[in-house]
């Protein structure tokens, strides 16, 4: 092999010492980090550190992608419109629950999961139905083929064997015969999966109703605490007025006035915080109800129906019959059992019948036939499937065992959930009784302190009337707050116990989820 080197360059010139030196310098400058070279400190042009996952952003490409994803189909209507001024809305507890159910995105997602599960059922049921298809083809060859024979008179006769242009229309139909129940097993599995999806919708409803009730009661609690804070502020302002009057009359001190002013400032801060809690809880309720955040939502003071005597064992029994999670676990077990049958039958023969019709207008040959049809029965017998059926059956049986274990986990979780909420309800009842008695005592203590404060006397010789009434006011405010919290803790506990039992899961229609099971309970 010969090579040509331009301008009288020889091979030795390519490997001259100067060329080798330049090449080594380039390799060192590219492959090794340099400490002597000036580095660009701009974040925009700095290369990523070794091992860093930071990738330079292609701004033009990113903007192009952003424009492509901003499609009308990806835009969803916003619930909170900037600058909107919705009218004030007063809702009862029942109306709040209905709004939350109607506007819940979580329930909408669960409903679409039901639609998807129903589509899988229809997909499997389609296996029972015949399928039909039609195919039209056109073929043009480079040339056709003919044969020439003499006829009875000795004249040449040309017969086309293969036409250069060929058109063909084929219509076929096939019907599978489910002789061993393979299709039926697949349909049964997807039907139980659909039931599980519907029960998940019920589970979502159970939680959505609880969220709506908790948000509603939180507003009522916050409003009641505002009343407590306003009453405390009024009492402190009255004490400030009395302290200033006593100072002017010469029966009080400057300390009493300053202490009263401090109590007023603290009460004002508590009132501001209490009113802000009303705003925060209103925002939470608007979010749960799917309303514009600018909506001034008003609530109606209400309470859940009285609890009465409750029994833990009866509550657990009711929960075992109503909780969608447990019924869903049963549906998953049945679906897994159908999966075992499906895996076992996958090795059995399959049968199908078919019909084919063919039309060839360009048929050629000695006896051209433009139409033909055929009826075919096909029996397929798997002789060796490489152990796939056995492996699938093993997996399906494992799925059954997992589904049964999951049911046990679900049962234990439901029992624990009911127990915890049952104890929380009992505690809330007991605390409400105690706080009611404590509030009566604190009110009487504050009344006596007011009398002594106005008379500039104390229960303890040498004590300060203002300090005494200030302590009584703090005790009264705390007692009122405790009583409000205990009252609404009881309402929240009642709602949580109803959710733990599963009483919010069903609306009685079964339109998307399932109707309530007949357990004989509430």
C-alpha positions as CSV (number, residue, x, y, z in Angstrom):
1,X,0.0,0.0,0.0
2,X,1.4,3.4,-0.9
3,X,0.6,6.7,0.8
4,X,1.0,10.3,-0.5
5,X,2.3,13.1,1.7
6,X,1.7,16.6,0.4
7,X,4.3,19.2,0.0
8,X,7.1,16.7,0.2
9,X,6.3,15.8,3.8
10,X,7.6,12.4,4.8
11,X,6.1,10.1,7.5
12,X,8.9,11.0,9.8
13,X,7.7,14.6,9.8
14,X,4.3,13.5,11.3
15,X,6.2,12.1,14.3
16,X,8.7,14.9,14.7
17,X,9.6,16.0,18.3
18,X,7.8,19.3,17.9
19,X,4.6,17.6,16.9
20,X,4.8,15.2,19.8
21,X,5.4,18.0,22.2
22,X,2.3,19.9,20.9
23,X,0.1,16.8,21.1
24,X,1.1,16.0,24.7
25,X,0.4,19.6,25.7
26,X,-3.1,19.4,24.2
27,X,-3.8,16.1,26.0
28,X,-2.7,17.5,29.3
29,X,-4.7,20.7,28.9
30,X,-7.9,18.7,28.1
31,X,-7.6,15.6,30.3
32,X,-6.0,17.1,33.4
33,X,-7.3,19.9,35.6
34,X,-5.2,23.0,35.3
35,X,-4.3,25.1,38.4
36,X,-2.3,27.7,36.6
37,X,-4.8,28.8,34.0
38,X,-7.3,31.6,34.6
39,X,-10.8,30.3,35.2
40,X,-14.0,31.8,34.3
41,X,-15.9,32.6,37.4
42,X,-19.2,33.2,35.7
43,X,-21.9,30.7,36.7
44,X,-23.3,30.9,33.3
45,X,-20.2,29.5,31.5
46,X,-18.7,27.4,34.3
47,X,-18.5,23.7,33.5
48,X,-20.1,21.2,36.0
49,X,-17.8,19.9,38.7
50,X,-16.6,16.3,38.3
51,X,-19.3,13.9,39.5
52,X,-21.9,16.7,39.5
53,X,-25.4,15.9,38.1
54,X,-26.0,19.5,37.0
55,X,-26.7,19.7,33.3
56,X,-26.6,23.0,31.4
57,X,-30.0,24.2,30.5
58,X,-30.9,24.8,26.8
59,X,-33.0,27.9,27.2
60,X,-34.4,27.9,23.7
61,X,-35.3,24.2,23.8
62,X,-36.9,24.6,27.2
63,X,-39.1,27.5,26.1
64,X,-40.1,25.6,23.0
65,X,-41.2,22.6,25.2
66,X,-43.1,24.9,27.5
67,X,-45.0,26.4,24.5
68,X,-45.9,22.9,23.4
69,X,-47.2,21.7,26.7
70,X,-49.4,24.9,27.1
71,X,-52.2,23.2,25.1
72,X,-55.9,24.0,25.7
73,X,-56.4,20.4,26.6
74,X,-54.0,20.6,29.5
75,X,-55.6,23.7,31.0
76,X,-58.1,23.2,33.9
77,X,-60.5,25.8,35.2
78,X,-59.2,27.4,38.3
79,X,-61.3,27.6,41.4
80,X,-59.6,30.7,42.8
81,X,-59.6,33.5,40.3
82,X,-57.2,36.3,41.1
83,X,-59.2,39.4,41.9
84,X,-62.5,37.6,42.2
85,X,-65.2,38.8,44.7
86,X,-67.6,35.9,45.2
87,X,-70.8,36.6,47.2
88,X,-70.9,35.5,50.8
89,X,-72.1,32.0,51.2
90,X,-73.7,30.4,54.3
91,X,-73.6,26.7,54.4
92,X,-75.0,24.2,56.9
93,X,-73.1,21.1,57.9
94,X,-75.2,18.9,55.6
95,X,-74.7,21.3,52.7
96,X,-70.9,21.4,53.4
97,X,-70.7,17.6,53.2
98,X,-72.7,17.5,49.9
99,X,-70.5,20.2,48.4
100,X,-67.3,18.4,49.4
101,X,-68.6,15.1,47.9
102,X,-69.7,16.8,44.6
103,X,-66.5,18.9,44.2
104,X,-63.9,16.4,45.5
105,X,-61.0,15.8,43.1
106,X,-60.1,12.7,45.0
107,X,-63.6,11.2,44.4
108,X,-63.4,12.2,40.7
109,X,-60.1,10.3,40.4
110,X,-61.6,7.3,42.1
111,X,-64.6,7.5,39.8
112,X,-62.3,7.4,36.8
113,X,-60.5,4.4,38.3
114,X,-63.9,2.7,38.3
115,X,-64.4,3.6,34.6
116,X,-61.0,2.1,33.8
117,X,-61.8,-1.1,35.7
118,X,-65.1,-1.4,33.9
119,X,-63.2,-1.0,30.6
120,X,-61.0,-3.9,31.5
121,X,-64.1,-6.0,32.1
122,X,-65.5,-5.1,28.7
123,X,-62.1,-5.8,27.2
124,X,-62.1,-9.4,28.5
125,X,-65.8,-9.9,27.6
126,X,-64.9,-9.0,24.1
127,X,-63.2,-12.4,23.9
128,X,-66.5,-14.1,23.7
129,X,-67.5,-12.1,20.6
130,X,-66.6,-12.8,17.0
131,X,-64.0,-10.6,15.2
132,X,-64.2,-9.6,11.6
133,X,-61.7,-7.9,9.3
134,X,-61.4,-6.9,5.6
135,X,-58.2,-6.6,3.7
136,X,-57.7,-5.0,0.3
137,X,-54.4,-5.3,-1.6
138,X,-53.1,-4.1,-4.9
139,X,-49.9,-5.5,-6.4
140,X,-48.1,-4.5,-9.6
141,X,-45.4,-6.8,-10.8
142,X,-42.5,-5.8,-13.1
143,X,-44.1,-8.0,-15.8
144,X,-46.8,-10.6,-16.1
145,X,-46.6,-14.2,-17.4
146,X,-48.5,-15.7,-20.3
147,X,-48.6,-19.0,-22.2
148,X,-49.4,-19.3,-25.9
149,X,-51.2,-22.4,-27.4
150,X,-52.6,-23.1,-30.8
151,X,-56.4,-23.3,-30.9
152,X,-58.4,-25.8,-32.8
153,X,-57.9,-23.9,-36.0
154,X,-54.2,-23.7,-35.5
155,X,-54.3,-20.0,-34.5
156,X,-52.2,-19.0,-31.5
157,X,-54.1,-18.4,-28.3
158,X,-52.5,-16.5,-25.4
159,X,-53.5,-17.3,-21.8
160,X,-52.4,-15.1,-18.9
161,X,-50.8,-17.1,-16.1
162,X,-49.9,-14.2,-13.9
163,X,-51.3,-10.8,-14.4
164,X,-49.1,-7.8,-14.0
165,X,-51.7,-5.9,-12.0
166,X,-53.4,-7.9,-9.2
167,X,-56.2,-6.8,-6.9
168,X,-57.5,-8.8,-4.0
169,X,-60.2,-8.3,-1.4
170,X,-60.3,-10.7,1.7
171,X,-63.0,-10.7,4.3
172,X,-62.5,-12.9,7.4
173,X,-64.4,-13.7,10.7
174,X,-63.2,-15.6,13.7
175,X,-65.1,-16.8,16.8
176,X,-63.3,-18.3,19.8
177,X,-65.0,-21.1,21.6
178,X,-64.3,-21.0,25.3
179,X,-64.4,-24.8,25.9
180,X,-62.4,-24.7,29.1
181,X,-63.5,-21.4,30.6
182,X,-60.2,-19.5,29.9
183,X,-62.1,-16.3,28.8
184,X,-64.6,-16.7,31.6
185,X,-61.9,-16.9,34.2
186,X,-60.3,-13.7,32.8
187,X,-63.7,-11.9,32.9
188,X,-64.4,-13.1,36.5
189,X,-61.0,-11.7,37.6
190,X,-61.6,-8.3,36.1
191,X,-65.1,-8.2,37.5
192,X,-63.8,-8.6,41.1
193,X,-61.2,-6.0,40.3
194,X,-64.0,-3.6,39.3
195,X,-65.7,-4.3,42.6
196,X,-62.5,-3.4,44.4
197,X,-62.3,-0.2,42.4
198,X,-65.8,0.7,43.4
199,X,-65.1,0.0,47.0
200,X,-62.1,2.3,46.8
201,X,-64.5,5.0,45.7
202,X,-66.5,4.3,48.8
203,X,-63.3,4.5,50.9
204,X,-62.5,7.9,49.4
205,X,-66.0,9.1,50.2
206,X,-65.7,8.0,53.8
207,X,-62.5,10.2,54.1
208,X,-63.9,13.2,52.2
209,X,-67.0,13.4,54.4
210,X,-64.8,13.3,57.5
211,X,-62.5,16.0,56.1
212,X,-65.6,18.2,55.5
213,X,-66.9,17.8,59.0
214,X,-63.6,18.4,60.6
215,X,-63.1,21.6,58.6
216,X,-66.6,22.7,59.5
217,X,-66.1,22.1,63.2
218,X,-62.7,23.7,63.2
219,X,-64.4,27.0,62.0
220,X,-67.0,26.7,64.8
221,X,-64.2,26.1,67.3
222,X,-62.2,29.1,66.0
223,X,-65.3,31.4,66.2
224,X,-66.1,30.2,69.7
225,X,-62.5,31.0,70.8
226,X,-62.9,34.5,69.2
227,X,-65.9,35.0,71.6
228,X,-63.7,33.9,74.5
229,X,-60.9,36.3,73.4
230,X,-63.4,39.2,73.0
231,X,-64.8,38.6,76.4
232,X,-61.3,38.6,77.9
233,X,-60.5,41.8,76.1
234,X,-63.6,43.5,77.5
235,X,-62.8,42.4,81.0
236,X,-59.3,43.7,80.8
237,X,-60.5,47.0,79.4
238,X,-63.0,47.3,82.3
239,X,-60.2,46.7,84.7
240,X,-58.0,49.4,83.0
241,X,-60.9,51.9,83.3
242,X,-61.3,51.0,87.0
243,X,-57.6,51.2,87.7
244,X,-57.3,54.6,86.0
245,X,-60.4,55.9,88.0
246,X,-58.8,54.6,91.3
247,X,-55.5,56.4,90.4
248,X,-57.3,59.7,89.9
249,X,-59.2,59.2,93.2
250,X,-55.9,58.5,95.0
251,X,-57.0,55.0,96.0
252,X,-54.9,53.2,93.3
253,X,-51.3,53.1,92.1
254,X,-49.5,53.7,88.8
255,X,-48.5,50.1,88.9
256,X,-52.1,49.0,88.8
257,X,-52.7,51.1,85.7
258,X,-49.6,49.8,83.9
259,X,-50.5,46.2,84.7
260,X,-54.0,46.7,83.4
261,X,-52.6,48.3,80.2
262,X,-50.3,45.2,79.7
263,X,-53.3,42.9,80.2
264,X,-55.2,44.8,77.6
265,X,-52.4,44.6,75.1
266,X,-52.0,40.9,75.6
267,X,-55.8,40.4,75.2
268,X,-55.7,42.3,72.0
269,X,-52.9,40.1,70.6
270,X,-54.9,37.0,71.6
271,X,-58.0,38.3,69.8
272,X,-56.0,39.0,66.7
273,X,-54.6,35.5,66.7
274,X,-58.1,34.1,67.3
275,X,-59.6,36.0,64.4
276,X,-56.7,34.8,62.1
277,X,-57.5,31.2,63.1
278,X,-61.0,31.8,61.8
279,X,-59.6,33.0,58.5
280,X,-57.3,30.0,58.3
281,X,-60.0,27.5,59.0
282,X,-62.3,29.2,56.5
283,X,-59.6,28.8,53.9
284,X,-59.3,25.1,54.7
285,X,-63.1,24.7,54.5
286,X,-63.2,26.4,51.1
287,X,-60.5,24.1,49.9
288,X,-62.3,21.0,51.1
289,X,-65.6,22.2,49.5
290,X,-63.9,23.2,46.2
291,X,-64.8,26.9,46.5
292,X,-63.0,30.0,45.5
293,X,-60.5,31.0,48.3
294,X,-61.9,34.5,48.1
295,X,-65.4,33.3,49.1
296,X,-66.5,34.6,52.5
297,X,-68.0,31.4,53.8
298,X,-70.3,31.5,56.8
299,X,-71.2,28.5,58.9
300,X,-74.1,27.7,61.1
301,X,-73.5,26.6,64.7
302,X,-74.5,23.0,64.9
303,X,-73.6,19.8,66.7
304,X,-73.6,16.1,65.9
305,X,-76.4,14.1,67.4
306,X,-75.7,12.9,70.9
307,X,-73.5,9.8,71.2
308,X,-75.3,8.0,74.0
309,X,-74.0,4.6,75.2
310,X,-71.4,3.1,72.9
311,X,-69.8,-0.3,73.0
312,X,-66.5,-1.0,71.5
313,X,-67.3,-4.6,70.4
314,X,-70.4,-3.7,68.6
315,X,-68.5,-0.9,66.9
316,X,-65.8,-3.3,65.6
317,X,-68.5,-5.7,64.4
318,X,-70.2,-2.9,62.5
319,X,-66.8,-1.8,61.0
320,X,-66.0,-5.3,59.8
321,X,-69.3,-5.2,57.9
322,X,-69.1,-1.7,56.5
323,X,-65.5,-0.6,56.0
324,X,-64.8,-0.6,52.3
325,X,-61.2,-1.5,52.8
326,X,-62.2,-4.9,54.3
327,X,-64.7,-5.6,51.5
328,X,-62.1,-4.5,49.0
329,X,-59.7,-7.1,50.5
330,X,-62.3,-9.8,50.0
331,X,-62.7,-8.7,46.4
332,X,-58.9,-8.8,45.9
333,X,-58.8,-12.3,47.3
334,X,-61.5,-13.5,44.9
335,X,-59.7,-11.8,42.0
336,X,-56.5,-13.5,42.9
337,X,-58.3,-16.9,43.0
338,X,-59.6,-16.3,39.5
339,X,-56.0,-15.5,38.6
340,X,-55.1,-19.0,39.7
341,X,-57.7,-20.6,37.5
342,X,-56.6,-18.4,34.6
343,X,-53.0,-19.6,35.0
344,X,-54.0,-23.2,35.4
345,X,-56.1,-23.1,32.2
346,X,-53.6,-21.4,30.1
347,X,-52.1,-24.8,29.2
348,X,-55.4,-26.3,28.0
349,X,-56.4,-26.5,24.4
350,X,-58.2,-23.7,22.6
351,X,-60.8,-23.9,19.9
352,X,-61.9,-21.4,17.3
353,X,-63.9,-21.3,14.1
354,X,-63.2,-19.0,11.2
355,X,-64.7,-18.0,7.9
356,X,-62.7,-16.4,5.0
357,X,-64.0,-15.0,1.7
358,X,-61.7,-13.9,-1.1
359,X,-62.4,-11.9,-4.2
360,X,-59.7,-11.7,-7.0
361,X,-60.9,-9.8,-10.0
362,X,-57.6,-10.3,-11.8
363,X,-57.4,-14.0,-11.4
364,X,-55.4,-15.7,-14.2
365,X,-54.7,-19.3,-15.3
366,X,-56.4,-21.9,-17.3
367,X,-59.5,-21.9,-15.0
368,X,-59.5,-18.5,-13.3
369,X,-61.8,-18.2,-10.2
370,X,-62.5,-14.8,-8.9
371,X,-64.3,-15.7,-5.7
372,X,-63.6,-18.4,-3.0
373,X,-64.4,-19.0,0.6
374,X,-63.3,-21.3,3.3
375,X,-64.6,-22.4,6.8
376,X,-61.9,-23.4,9.2
377,X,-62.0,-24.9,12.7
378,X,-58.8,-24.7,14.7
379,X,-57.9,-26.7,17.7
380,X,-54.7,-25.7,19.3
381,X,-53.1,-28.1,21.8
382,X,-50.1,-26.8,23.7
383,X,-47.6,-29.7,23.9
384,X,-44.8,-28.0,25.7
385,X,-44.9,-24.4,27.1
386,X,-41.4,-24.4,28.7
387,X,-43.0,-24.5,32.1
388,X,-44.7,-21.1,31.7
389,X,-48.1,-22.3,33.0
390,X,-46.6,-23.8,36.1
391,X,-44.6,-20.7,36.8
392,X,-47.7,-18.5,36.3
393,X,-49.7,-20.7,38.6
394,X,-47.0,-20.4,41.2
395,X,-47.2,-16.6,41.0
396,X,-51.0,-16.6,41.1
397,X,-51.1,-18.8,44.2
398,X,-48.6,-16.4,45.9
399,X,-50.9,-13.5,45.0
400,X,-53.7,-15.3,46.8
401,X,-51.6,-15.7,49.9
402,X,-50.6,-12.1,49.8
403,X,-54.2,-11.0,49.4
404,X,-55.2,-13.0,52.4
405,X,-52.4,-11.6,54.5
406,X,-53.4,-8.1,53.4
407,X,-56.9,-8.8,54.6
408,X,-55.5,-9.7,58.0
409,X,-53.5,-6.5,58.1
410,X,-56.6,-4.6,57.1
411,X,-58.7,-6.2,59.8
412,X,-56.1,-5.4,62.5
413,X,-55.8,-1.8,61.2
414,X,-59.6,-1.4,61.3
415,X,-59.8,-2.8,64.8
416,X,-57.0,-0.4,66.0
417,X,-58.6,2.5,64.2
418,X,-62.0,1.9,65.9
419,X,-60.3,1.4,69.3
420,X,-58.3,4.6,69.1
421,X,-61.2,6.7,68.1
422,X,-63.5,5.0,70.6
423,X,-61.0,5.9,73.4
424,X,-60.7,9.4,72.0
425,X,-64.5,9.8,72.1
426,X,-64.6,8.6,75.7
427,X,-61.9,11.0,76.7
428,X,-63.6,13.9,75.0
429,X,-66.8,13.1,76.9
430,X,-65.0,13.0,80.2
431,X,-63.1,16.2,79.5
432,X,-66.3,18.0,78.5
433,X,-67.9,17.1,81.9
434,X,-64.8,18.2,83.8
435,X,-64.3,21.5,81.8
436,X,-68.0,22.4,82.3
437,X,-67.6,22.1,86.1
438,X,-64.3,24.0,86.0
439,X,-65.8,26.8,84.0
440,X,-68.6,27.2,86.6
441,X,-65.9,27.5,89.3
442,X,-63.8,29.9,87.3
443,X,-66.8,32.2,86.6
444,X,-67.6,32.4,90.3
445,X,-63.9,33.0,91.2
446,X,-63.8,35.9,88.7
447,X,-67.0,37.4,90.0
448,X,-65.7,37.5,93.6
449,X,-62.4,38.9,92.4
450,X,-64.3,41.7,90.5
451,X,-66.2,42.6,93.7
452,X,-63.0,42.8,95.7
453,X,-61.2,44.7,92.9
454,X,-63.9,47.4,92.9
455,X,-63.8,47.6,96.7
456,X,-60.0,47.8,96.6
457,X,-59.7,44.8,99.0
458,X,-58.1,41.3,98.5
459,X,-58.7,37.9,99.9
460,X,-55.1,37.9,101.2
461,X,-54.0,40.7,103.5
462,X,-51.4,43.0,101.8
463,X,-52.2,41.5,98.4
464,X,-52.9,43.4,95.2
465,X,-56.5,43.5,94.0
466,X,-55.4,43.9,90.4
467,X,-53.1,40.9,90.5
468,X,-55.8,38.9,92.1
469,X,-58.4,39.8,89.4
470,X,-55.8,39.4,86.7
471,X,-55.1,35.8,87.8
472,X,-58.8,35.1,88.0
473,X,-59.3,36.5,84.5
474,X,-56.5,34.2,83.2
475,X,-58.1,31.2,84.9
476,X,-61.5,32.1,83.5
477,X,-60.1,32.5,79.9
478,X,-58.3,29.2,80.2
479,X,-61.5,27.5,81.5
480,X,-63.6,28.9,78.7
481,X,-61.0,27.9,76.1
482,X,-60.8,24.4,77.6
483,X,-64.6,24.1,77.5
484,X,-64.7,25.2,73.9
485,X,-61.9,22.8,72.9
486,X,-63.5,19.9,74.8
487,X,-66.9,20.6,73.1
488,X,-65.5,20.5,69.6
489,X,-63.0,17.7,70.4
490,X,-66.1,15.7,71.2
491,X,-67.6,16.6,67.8
492,X,-64.4,15.7,66.0
493,X,-64.1,12.5,67.9
494,X,-67.7,11.5,67.0
495,X,-67.0,12.2,63.3
496,X,-63.8,10.3,63.4
497,X,-65.4,7.3,65.1
498,X,-68.2,7.3,62.4
499,X,-65.5,7.3,59.7
500,X,-63.6,4.5,61.5
501,X,-66.8,2.4,61.5
502,X,-67.4,3.3,57.8
503,X,-70.7,5.2,58.2
504,X,-69.7,7.8,55.6
505,X,-68.8,5.4,52.9
506,X,-72.1,4.9,51.1
507,X,-74.6,7.4,49.7
508,X,-77.3,4.7,49.0
509,X,-77.2,5.0,45.2
510,X,-74.4,2.7,44.2
511,X,-74.0,4.9,41.1
512,X,-70.2,4.8,41.2
513,X,-69.4,3.0,44.4
514,X,-71.4,0.2,46.0
515,X,-74.5,0.6,48.1
516,X,-74.2,0.0,51.8
517,X,-74.1,-3.6,52.8
518,X,-77.0,-4.9,54.9
519,X,-75.3,-5.5,58.3
520,X,-78.2,-4.8,60.6
521,X,-76.1,-1.9,62.1
522,X,-76.4,1.8,61.9
